[in-house]
Amino acid sequence: MGAWLVSRVAVATALAVALASSMAIPATAAPKDKARSEARKPETRKPEAKPDPRVWMLAKADDTFVLRYGMPRAPDPVFAMACQPGAQLILFTAEAASGKVKAGDGVALTLVAGKRRLELAASAFRAATEGRVVVEAAVSLDGRVLDLLGEGDTLVVRMPGASDSYPLAGAKAKLGDFRKACLTGR
């Protein structure tokens, strides 16, 4: 019985070899066919990235007007630009991963939007979220500083060990009202 099975396998193998050679199938056909069949397989799609839920908002508290970027109804934004017309100040506040910056440090803060660049001396404070710091810098109220958010599509905030970027589309829609409140509220 074992010899019968061996002879059937030998005949089937010989028949397969003869059939393949009569059809003139090249020896490399199997890998190409495999590649073609793999190419026809439906692609597995990566899940689409969720849109950023953070938005630009304009707020007022006493003599302070704030253009802030963050989650709606969140108490702390990730970036804010506040003007105090009575004190003639503009305050920039950014929250970032602590990285090289620790609470109490003096920090070189750079804001870039389009062709505009603003370099500020800032101070770091502990943030409400573990592993993050809040960096603040104040400058004199000047319309040219307010123009920063009117340039480019993205605001890039850099400090030692951290860099974040925020879309400016929503800020530009509110910038006119913010500018008016800051410059006429003097």
Sine and cosine of phi, psi and omega as CSV:
sin_phi,cos_phi,sin_psi,cos_psi,sin_omega,cos_omega
0.00,0.00,-0.63,0.77,0.02,-1.00
-0.91,0.42,-0.60,0.80,0.01,-1.00
-0.92,0.39,-0.59,0.81,0.01,-1.00
-0.89,0.45,-0.67,0.74,0.01,-1.00
-0.91,0.42,-0.68,0.73,0.00,-1.00
-0.89,0.45,-0.67,0.75,-0.03,-1.00
-0.94,0.35,-0.56,0.83,0.04,-1.00
-0.92,0.39,-0.64,0.77,0.03,-1.00
-0.92,0.40,-0.66,0.75,0.01,-1.00
-0.90,0.43,-0.66,0.75,0.02,-1.00
-0.91,0.42,-0.70,0.72,-0.01,-1.00
-0.89,0.45,-0.64,0.76,0.03,-1.00
-0.91,0.42,-0.72,0.70,0.01,-1.00
-0.89,0.46,-0.65,0.76,0.01,-1.00
-0.90,0.43,-0.66,0.75,0.01,-1.00
-0.91,0.43,-0.65,0.76,0.02,-1.00
-0.91,0.42,-0.70,0.71,0.00,-1.00
-0.90,0.44,-0.68,0.74,0.00,-1.00
-0.90,0.44,-0.69,0.73,0.00,-1.00
-0.91,0.42,-0.65,0.76,-0.02,-1.00
-0.95,0.30,-0.52,0.85,0.02,-1.00
-0.96,0.29,-0.43,0.90,0.02,-1.00
-1.00,0.03,-0.07,1.00,0.02,-1.00
0.82,0.58,0.73,0.68,0.06,-1.00
-0.99,0.11,0.85,-0.52,0.01,-1.00
-0.92,0.40,0.41,-0.91,-0.05,-1.00
-0.91,0.43,-0.40,0.92,-0.02,-1.00
-1.00,0.02,0.10,1.00,-0.06,-1.00
-0.91,0.41,-0.59,0.81,-0.07,-1.00
-0.88,0.47,-0.73,0.69,0.02,-1.00
-0.90,0.43,-0.60,0.80,0.02,-1.00
-0.90,0.43,-0.71,0.71,0.01,-1.00
-0.87,0.49,-0.62,0.79,0.02,-1.00
-0.90,0.44,-0.68,0.73,0.01,-1.00
-0.90,0.44,-0.65,0.76,0.02,-1.00
-0.90,0.43,-0.67,0.74,-0.01,-1.00
-0.93,0.38,-0.55,0.83,0.05,-1.00
-0.94,0.33,-0.56,0.83,0.00,-1.00
-0.92,0.38,-0.48,0.88,-0.01,-1.00
-0.98,0.17,-0.26,0.97,-0.01,-1.00
-0.90,0.43,0.63,-0.77,0.03,-1.00
-0.90,0.43,0.65,-0.76,-0.01,-1.00
-0.96,0.28,0.62,-0.79,0.11,-0.99
-0.99,0.10,0.84,-0.54,-0.06,-1.00
-1.00,0.08,0.63,-0.77,0.09,-1.00
-0.97,0.23,0.57,-0.82,0.03,-1.00
-0.88,0.47,0.66,-0.75,-0.03,-1.00
-0.94,0.34,0.60,-0.80,0.01,-1.00
-0.93,0.37,0.67,-0.75,0.02,-1.00
-0.96,0.28,0.58,-0.81,0.04,-1.00
-0.91,0.42,0.51,-0.86,0.00,-1.00
-0.93,0.36,0.86,-0.51,-0.04,-1.00
-0.98,0.19,-0.10,1.00,-0.02,-1.00
-0.96,0.26,0.53,-0.85,-0.04,-1.00
-0.65,-0.76,0.29,-0.96,0.11,-0.99
-1.00,0.02,0.71,-0.70,-0.01,-1.00
-0.72,-0.70,0.50,-0.87,0.07,-1.00
-0.93,-0.36,0.77,-0.64,-0.04,-1.00
-0.70,-0.72,0.37,-0.93,0.04,-1.00
-0.71,-0.70,0.69,-0.73,0.09,-1.00
-0.60,-0.80,0.90,-0.43,-0.04,-1.00
0.81,0.59,-0.87,-0.49,-0.03,-1.00
-0.99,-0.14,0.38,0.93,-0.05,-1.00
-0.84,-0.54,0.74,-0.67,0.08,-1.00
-0.92,-0.39,0.73,-0.68,-0.11,-0.99
-0.80,-0.60,0.78,-0.63,0.18,-0.98
-0.96,-0.28,0.93,-0.37,-0.15,-0.99
-0.81,-0.58,0.45,-0.89,0.03,-1.00
-0.83,-0.55,0.84,-0.54,-0.01,-1.00
0.07,-1.00,-0.22,-0.98,0.03,-1.00
-0.95,0.30,0.66,-0.75,0.07,-1.00
-0.86,0.52,0.66,-0.75,0.02,-1.00
0.92,0.38,0.07,1.00,0.05,-1.00
-0.98,0.22,0.64,-0.77,-0.02,-1.00
-0.93,0.36,-0.50,0.86,-0.05,-1.00
-0.86,-0.51,0.85,-0.52,0.05,-1.00
-0.99,0.17,0.24,-0.97,0.09,-1.00
-1.00,0.08,-0.37,0.93,0.09,-1.00
-0.52,-0.85,0.63,-0.77,0.06,-1.00
-0.53,-0.85,0.55,-0.84,0.08,-1.00
-0.80,-0.60,0.92,-0.39,-0.07,-1.00
-0.89,-0.45,0.65,-0.76,0.09,-1.00
-0.89,-0.46,0.60,-0.80,0.05,-1.00
-0.83,-0.56,1.00,-0.01,-0.07,-1.00
-0.84,0.54,-0.61,0.79,0.00,-1.00
-0.89,0.45,-0.58,0.81,-0.01,-1.00
-1.00,-0.09,-0.08,1.00,-0.01,-1.00
0.86,0.51,0.67,0.74,-0.04,-1.00
-0.81,-0.59,0.49,-0.87,0.22,-0.98
-0.84,-0.54,0.77,-0.64,-0.02,-1.00
-0.90,-0.43,0.80,-0.60,0.08,-1.00
-0.97,-0.23,0.74,-0.68,0.02,-1.00
-0.75,-0.66,0.77,-0.64,0.03,-1.00
-0.70,-0.71,0.67,-0.75,0.09,-1.00
-0.97,-0.26,0.71,-0.71,-0.04,-1.00
-0.52,-0.85,0.23,-0.97,0.11,-0.99
-0.88,0.47,0.66,-0.75,-0.11,-0.99
-0.89,0.46,-0.65,0.76,0.05,-1.00
0.71,0.71,-0.89,-0.45,-0.02,-1.00
-1.00,0.06,-0.22,0.98,-0.08,-1.00
-0.99,-0.11,0.76,-0.65,0.03,-1.00
-0.87,-0.49,0.41,-0.91,0.04,-1.00
-0.82,0.58,0.72,-0.70,-0.01,-1.00
0.99,-0.12,-0.23,0.97,-0.01,-1.00
-0.97,0.25,0.51,-0.86,0.25,-0.97
-0.99,0.12,0.67,-0.74,-0.14,-0.99
-0.74,-0.67,0.67,-0.74,0.15,-0.99
-1.00,0.08,0.92,-0.38,-0.03,-1.00
-0.95,-0.31,0.78,-0.63,0.00,-1.00
-0.85,-0.52,0.77,-0.64,0.06,-1.00
-0.90,-0.44,0.79,-0.61,-0.03,-1.00
-0.76,-0.65,0.78,-0.63,0.09,-1.00
-0.62,-0.78,0.90,-0.44,-0.05,-1.00
0.86,0.51,-0.79,-0.61,0.00,-1.00
-1.00,-0.01,-0.05,1.00,-0.01,-1.00
-1.00,0.00,0.62,-0.78,-0.01,-1.00
-0.64,-0.77,0.74,-0.68,0.00,-1.00
-0.79,-0.62,0.85,-0.52,0.02,-1.00
-0.95,-0.32,0.78,-0.62,-0.12,-0.99
-0.77,-0.64,0.51,-0.86,0.17,-0.99
-1.00,-0.03,0.86,-0.52,-0.10,-1.00
-0.82,-0.57,0.17,-0.99,0.08,-1.00
-0.84,-0.54,0.57,-0.82,-0.01,-1.00
-0.98,-0.22,0.62,-0.78,0.04,-1.00
-0.76,-0.66,0.37,-0.93,0.04,-1.00
-0.94,0.35,0.70,-0.71,0.04,-1.00
-1.00,0.00,0.25,-0.97,0.03,-1.00
-0.94,0.35,-0.43,0.90,-0.01,-1.00
-1.00,-0.07,0.73,-0.68,0.01,-1.00
-0.86,0.51,0.69,-0.73,0.05,-1.00
0.99,0.13,0.18,0.98,-0.01,-1.00
-0.78,-0.62,0.38,-0.93,0.07,-1.00
-0.77,-0.64,0.38,-0.92,0.13,-0.99
-0.94,-0.34,0.77,-0.63,-0.01,-1.00
-0.91,-0.41,0.76,-0.65,-0.04,-1.00
-0.79,-0.61,0.62,-0.78,0.06,-1.00
-0.62,-0.78,0.61,-0.79,0.01,-1.00
-0.85,-0.52,0.63,-0.78,0.07,-1.00
-0.69,-0.73,0.25,-0.97,0.04,-1.00
-0.91,0.41,0.60,-0.80,0.02,-1.00
-0.91,0.42,0.88,-0.48,-0.04,-1.00
-0.51,-0.86,0.72,-0.70,-0.01,-1.00
-0.85,0.53,-0.53,0.85,0.00,-1.00
-0.91,0.41,-0.54,0.84,0.05,-1.00
-0.93,0.36,-0.60,0.80,0.03,-1.00
-0.91,0.41,-0.41,0.91,0.00,-1.00
-0.93,0.36,-0.25,0.97,-0.05,-1.00
-0.79,0.62,-0.72,0.69,-0.08,-1.00
-0.98,0.20,-0.08,1.00,0.02,-1.00
-1.00,0.04,-0.11,0.99,-0.04,-1.00
-0.98,-0.22,0.56,-0.83,0.14,-0.99
0.92,0.40,-0.02,-1.00,-0.02,-1.00
-0.98,-0.22,-0.26,0.97,-0.11,-0.99
-0.65,-0.76,0.63,-0.78,0.14,-0.99
-0.98,-0.18,0.83,-0.56,0.03,-1.00
-0.96,-0.29,0.80,-0.60,0.00,-1.00
-0.92,-0.40,0.87,-0.49,-0.03,-1.00
-0.84,-0.55,0.60,-0.80,0.13,-0.99
-0.49,-0.87,0.25,-0.97,-0.01,-1.00
-0.80,0.60,0.84,-0.54,0.07,-1.00
0.99,0.15,0.02,1.00,-0.02,-1.00
-0.48,-0.88,0.57,-0.82,0.07,-1.00
-0.49,-0.87,0.74,-0.67,0.05,-1.00
-0.73,-0.69,0.39,-0.92,0.08,-1.00
-0.72,-0.70,0.54,-0.84,-0.07,-1.00
-0.74,-0.68,0.70,-0.71,0.02,-1.00
-0.93,0.37,0.64,-0.77,-0.05,-1.00
-0.98,-0.17,0.00,1.00,-0.04,-1.00
-0.81,0.58,-0.76,0.65,0.00,-1.00
-0.93,0.36,-0.50,0.87,0.00,-1.00
-0.94,0.33,-0.63,0.78,-0.04,-1.00
-0.89,0.46,-0.55,0.83,0.01,-1.00
-0.92,0.39,-0.45,0.89,-0.05,-1.00
-0.97,-0.24,-0.15,0.99,-0.10,-1.00
-0.89,0.45,-0.61,0.79,0.00,-1.00
-0.87,0.49,-0.72,0.69,0.02,-1.00
-0.92,0.40,-0.62,0.78,0.01,-1.00
-0.91,0.42,-0.71,0.70,0.01,-1.00
-0.87,0.49,-0.71,0.70,-0.01,-1.00
-0.88,0.48,-0.71,0.70,0.00,-1.00
-0.89,0.45,-0.64,0.76,-0.04,-1.00
-0.95,0.32,-0.69,0.72,-0.12,-0.99
-1.00,0.07,-0.43,0.90,0.03,-1.00
-0.99,-0.11,-0.19,0.98,-0.01,-1.00
-1.00,0.09,0.11,0.99,-0.04,-1.00
-0.89,0.46,0.00,0.00,0.00,0.00
